[in-house]
């Protein structure tokens, strides 16, 4: 049976299976996921899992995509709401700087790690990669629109391409996650936030 990728099932049973799979992956890694364990946790029989997700691979991909959606959604919403409230270039810059600091805060380290793990798992899964690309484009569309609106008001440099900027800025967050995991610095957020904030300001606003 082919995988069925469904990160947001309506069925309560499928939701239980997905929650169990996500918990196992987050706690012990994808390789440790066993169908029998998942159905026991969810309180169902194996055929129920296969009906909703096709096979183990469908469940794994669904869990990865669900985790990615969950961790990405609040960040995009936070940006579009806060930055969209600005009434001047100065307010927009201040809100943007606040958001950069919030996104890179140590309290969000696990969220960044989750995103990096999911993207890594998708590298050898073309279908999952495509779904992630769609989710990311949809989620960040509000951010792109907010920057484009600020640009139309003259608050952002005219030569900045909002889609390209958002793509660069989001990928930089993955770099922070890698530094947090592999780097020698005990508190990389302290210097990373400064560098990233300065880079974003130079790109969006130029040197005032």
C-alpha positions in Angstrom: 0.0 0.0 0.0 1.3 3.5 -0.9 2.0 6.1 1.8 -0.9 8.5 2.6 0.5 11.8 3.9 -2.1 13.5 6.0 -0.7 15.9 8.6 -4.1 17.3 9.6 -6.6 14.5 9.7 -10.2 15.1 10.7 -10.6 11.6 12.2 -10.0 11.5 16.0 -8.4 8.1 15.7 -6.0 9.3 13.0 -5.2 12.3 15.3 -4.3 9.9 18.1 -2.0 7.9 15.8 -0.3 11.0 14.5 0.2 12.4 18.0 1.7 9.1 19.1 4.0 9.0 16.1 5.1 12.6 16.7 5.9 11.9 20.3 8.0 8.8 19.5 9.9 10.7 16.8 10.6 13.7 19.0 11.7 11.5 21.9 13.6 8.7 20.3 14.0 9.5 16.6 12.3 8.3 13.4 14.2 5.0 13.3 12.7 3.9 16.7 9.1 4.2 15.4 7.3 0.8 15.4 3.8 0.3 14.0 2.8 -2.1 16.8 3.9 0.4 19.5 2.0 3.3 17.8 -1.3 1.3 17.5 -1.0 0.2 21.1 -0.5 3.8 22.3 -3.4 5.0 20.1 -5.6 2.0 21.3 -6.4 0.7 17.8 -5.5 -2.2 15.5 -2.9 -2.0 12.8 -5.4 -2.0 9.9 -6.7 1.3 11.2 -3.3 2.9 10.8 -3.0 1.5 7.3 -6.4 2.8 6.4 -5.5 6.4 7.4 -1.8 6.5 6.4 -1.2 3.7 4.0 1.8 2.3 5.8 4.5 3.2 8.3 6.2 5.6 5.8 2.9 7.5 5.4 2.6 7.9 9.1 6.2 9.0 9.5 5.9 11.6 6.7 2.6 12.8 8.1 4.1 13.2 11.6 7.1 15.1 10.2 4.9 17.4 8.1 2.6 18.0 11.1 5.5 19.0 13.3 6.8 21.4 10.6 3.4 23.0 10.2 3.0 23.5 13.9 6.4 25.0 14.4 6.3 27.3 11.4 2.8 28.7 11.7 3.0 30.7 14.8 6.2 32.4 13.6 4.7 33.7 10.4 1.5 34.8 12.2 3.5 36.6 14.8 5.5 38.5 12.2 2.5 39.5 10.0 0.5 40.7 13.0 3.2 42.7 14.8 4.9 44.2 11.8 1.6 44.9 10.1 0.7 47.2 13.0 3.4 49.8 12.3 2.3 53.3 11.4 5.8 54.6 10.4 9.1 53.4 9.2 10.6 53.8 12.6 7.8 51.6 14.1 8.3 49.0 11.4 12.0 48.8 12.0 11.5 48.5 15.8 8.9 45.8 15.4 11.1 43.9 12.9 14.0 44.0 15.3 11.8 42.8 18.1 10.7 39.9 16.0 14.2 38.9 15.0 15.1 38.8 18.7 12.0 36.8 19.5 12.5 34.2 16.7 16.1 33.6 17.8 15.4 33.5 21.5 16.9 30.5 23.4 13.3 29.5 24.4 12.6 28.7 20.8 15.7 26.4 20.4 13.6 23.2 20.4 11.3 24.7 17.7 14.3 25.4 15.5 15.7 22.0 16.1 12.4 20.4 15.1 12.4 22.3 11.8 15.9 21.3 11.0 15.2 17.6 11.8 12.1 17.6 9.5 14.0 19.3 6.7 16.7 16.7 7.1 14.3 13.8 6.9 12.8 15.3 3.7 16.1 15.4 1.8 15.7 11.8 0.6 11.9 12.1 0.2 10.9 14.1 -2.9 7.2 14.0 -2.1 7.7 15.2 1.4 10.1 17.9 0.2 7.4 19.2 -2.2 4.8 19.3 0.5 7.1 21.2 2.8 7.9 23.7 0.1 4.2 24.3 -0.4 3.6 24.7 3.4 6.6 27.1 3.7 5.5 29.2 0.8 1.9 29.4 2.1 3.0 30.2 5.6 5.5 32.9 4.6 3.2 34.5 2.1 1.8 36.8 4.9 5.4 37.8 5.8 6.2 38.6 2.2 3.0 40.6 1.8 3.8 42.6 5.0 7.3 43.5 3.7 5.9 44.3 0.3 3.4 46.7 1.9 6.1 48.4 3.9 8.2 48.7 0.7 5.3 50.3 -1.1 5.2 52.9 1.7 8.9 53.6 1.2 9.9 52.0 4.5 12.0 49.2 2.8 14.6 49.6 0.1 13.1 49.5 -3.4 15.7 47.0 -4.7 14.8 44.4 -2.1 12.9 41.4 -3.4 10.5 40.4 -0.5 10.3 36.7 -1.5 14.0 36.3 -1.7 14.6 38.2 1.5 12.1 36.0 3.4 13.7 32.9 2.0 17.2 34.0 3.1 16.1 35.1 6.6 14.2 31.8 7.2 17.2 29.7 6.1 19.4 31.7 8.4 17.4 30.5 11.3 18.3 26.9 10.3 22.0 28.1 10.5 21.4 29.2 14.1 20.0 25.7 14.9 23.1 24.1 13.5 25.4 26.4 15.5 23.4 25.6 18.6 23.8 21.9 18.1 27.4 21.7 16.7 29.0 25.0 17.5 31.6 25.7 20.2 29.9 28.7 21.7 27.8 28.0 24.8 25.3 30.7 24.1 25.4 31.4 20.3 22.1 33.4 20.4 23.9 36.3 22.0 26.2 37.1 19.1 24.0 35.5 16.4 21.0 37.8 17.1 23.3 40.8 16.9 24.8 39.8 13.5 21.5 38.7 12.0 19.7 41.8 13.2 22.3 44.0 11.7 22.3 42.1 8.4 18.5 42.3 8.2 18.6 46.0 8.9 21.2 46.6 6.2 19.3 44.6 3.6 15.9 46.0 4.3 16.7 49.6 5.3 20.2 50.4 4.1 22.7 52.4 6.0 20.8 55.4 7.4 
